[in-house]
Amino acid sequence: MLRIHHLNDDENTRYFLREYILSAWNVARKFLIFLDETNPRAVVVFNGQFFPEATARYIAQKRGLRVITHEVGLRPATAYFTDGEATAYPIHIPDEFELNDEQNTRLDAYLAKRFQGDFTMAGIKFWADMKGLDKAFLQKAAGFRQIVPIFTNVIFDTSQPHANTVFEDMFDWLDMALEVIKENPDTLFIIRAHPDELRVRKSSRETVEGWVASRGADKEANVVFVSPRETLSSYELIQRSKFVMVYNSTIGLEASIMGAAVLCAGKARFTQYPTVFFPQTIEDVRRKMKEFLAAENIEVPAEFKRNARRFLYYQLYRTSLPFGDFLEPSVRTTQTKLKTFDLDDLLVSDSIKTITEGVLENGNFLLRE
């Protein structure tokens, strides 16, 4: 409901916090009784981030029960299940796994559509009409030595509690970046707001657009701000960039696949594996940013691209369980409804088999190929 990161220290907010605590306590008491009555072998909850599910997960784990969380998968009408925290997306990829020709072709076909803006996430199509870099932008860019895009996130996204390991939050990172931006007038920095910041009925109340206005970042001669309303191609920006800066956005993974040097500032799903440059202190992030800006060439380890492709393939085709045979769009694009289907269709579904084995037989929730 709040859709912000920094809370006001006022009576309304404190009242709201007290109500959340009381509600969580109520859920805990009722769920304890429910566990006594049912004595389950496992508990399955939606993502474990929101307070009812987080409370149920906490209570179950204190009992020593296995807790499985699930979240929307990367492909349309898919879901991801894990014994860990679904929003952190823990994935175990065997060291020996390499994409074969068929898998590489499959991944490249997905990326080709993605680079054209032809994709949806949780029912939202962000890039209805992706635009290339226009003449005015290219003329402005020609006056600078190099281009560095900065890709941001939605501050209340469920990935953010995992992301804030180096910086207190994304805006803290942007403040640091702005200090370095002011020291490098020969570099054009493109600050890109995430398109989901202004989603209908779910718009953020603490935005990058607001940060830019409050800091006067767009008044700097070497800064271009791209609002969430604009459909400028991020991929064309990456192709023209000296290096790419991200907090923990998936665009960082894709930039690595494109061969770009990526400086990451927040813990991301893909930082489980060497895929990007990810310094572990604020000063090291600042130092690496300055080093990249001054460097003639940036050497990117070959393993970054390899691991990025392996990770994305697993995320798309092994961990994302498809339910398109049973679901169809509802009235709202972010919602779905059940199709009419026979029970036998469920019994033969690979996704249902994967979940059944995962829950009842301690399986790994990976879709067989």
Residue, then its C-alpha position, 0 to 999 in steps of 0.5 A: m500500500l505504501r509503495i515507498h522506501h523512506l517512511n515519514d516519522d509521523e503519527n499516521t505512519r506510526y499508527f499504520l506500523r502498529e496496525y501491521i504489527l497487530s495484524a501480523w501477531n493475529v496471523a501468527r496466533k491463528f496460524l499456530i493453531f492451524l499448524d496444531e490442527t493440521n500437522p503439515r509436512a510442508v507449507v507453501v506460501f506466495n513469495g514470503q515478502f508480504f506480512p501475512e505470508a512472511t509471518a506464516r513462513y516465520i512461524a512454520q520455520k520455527r517449527g522446523l517445517r519445510v517452507i516453499t515459496h513461489e513467485v511469478g516466472l520470467r516468461p508469461a503465465t509461468a511460476y517459480f517455486t523454491d525452498g529458498e526465498a522466491t524473490a531472491y531467485p536462488i538457482h543452482i546451475p551445475d558447473e558442467f552445464e553448457l548450452n548446446d546448439e538447440q538451447n543457444t538457438r532457443l535463447d537467442a530467439y527469446l533475446a531477439k524478441r526481447f531486444q525489440g521490446d516484444f515481451t511481457m512481465a506479470g501481464i504488463k507489456f512495457w514496450a508497446d512501441m520501442k523507439g530507437l535513438d533519435k537524431a536530437f539524442l545522437q547530436k547531443a551525444a556527439g559532443f561527449r567523449q563517451i556514453v554511460p547509461i544508468f538503469t534504475n529499479v522500482i524502489f518498492d519492488t520485492s527484489q529490493p530487500h535483497a538488493n540493499t547489501v552495499f548501499e542503504d537503498m537505490f537512491d543512496w547509490l544514485d547520490m553517489a553516482l551523481e557526485v561522480i557525474k559532476e566530476n566527469p563533464d566529458t561523459l554523457f550519462i543517461i539516467r533511465a527510470h524503470p517503466d514500472e514506476l508509473r504502472v496504473r493502480k500501482s505507481s510508486r510514491e517514491t520515484v527516480e523522477g522525483w529524485v532527479a527533480s529534488r537533486g536537480a540532476d537533469k540540470e547537469a549539462n552531461v545528464v539526460f533523464v529518460s522518464p518511465r513514460e518514454t519507450l527509448s530502446s535501452y538496448e541501443l543505448i547499451q550498444r553505444s555505451k562505454f559501460v553500463m551501470v545498474y542497481n539490480s535490474t535484469i537489463g544488467l544480465e542482458a547487457s552482459i550477454m551483449g558483451a558490455a561491461v556492467l557495473c552493478a551496485g545491488k545484489a541481483r538474481f544474477t550476481q549469484y554467479p560471476t556475470v557483472f562487476f559487483p564491488q562489495t563496498i560503497e568506496d569500491v563501487r565509486r572507485k570502479m566507476k571512476e576507473f571505468l570512466a578513465a580507462e581506454n578499454i575495459e576488459v570484461p572476463a569471458e566468464f561473465k557472458r557465459n554465466a549470464r547466458r547459462f543463468l538466463y536459460y535456467q531462469l527461462y526454461r528450467t525454473s519457470l514452470p508454464f501454466g498457459d494450458f490452464l490460464e488465460p488473461s482476465v479483465r485486467t492485464t495483471q490478473t489471470k483466470l482459469k480456462t476450462f480444462d479436464l482433470d486429466d490435463l492436470l495429471v499429465s502436465d509437466s509443470i504439475k508433475t514438477i511441483t508435485e515431485g518438488v513438494l512431496e518428494n523433495g524435488n528441485f522444482l526444475l522443469r525436465e528437458 
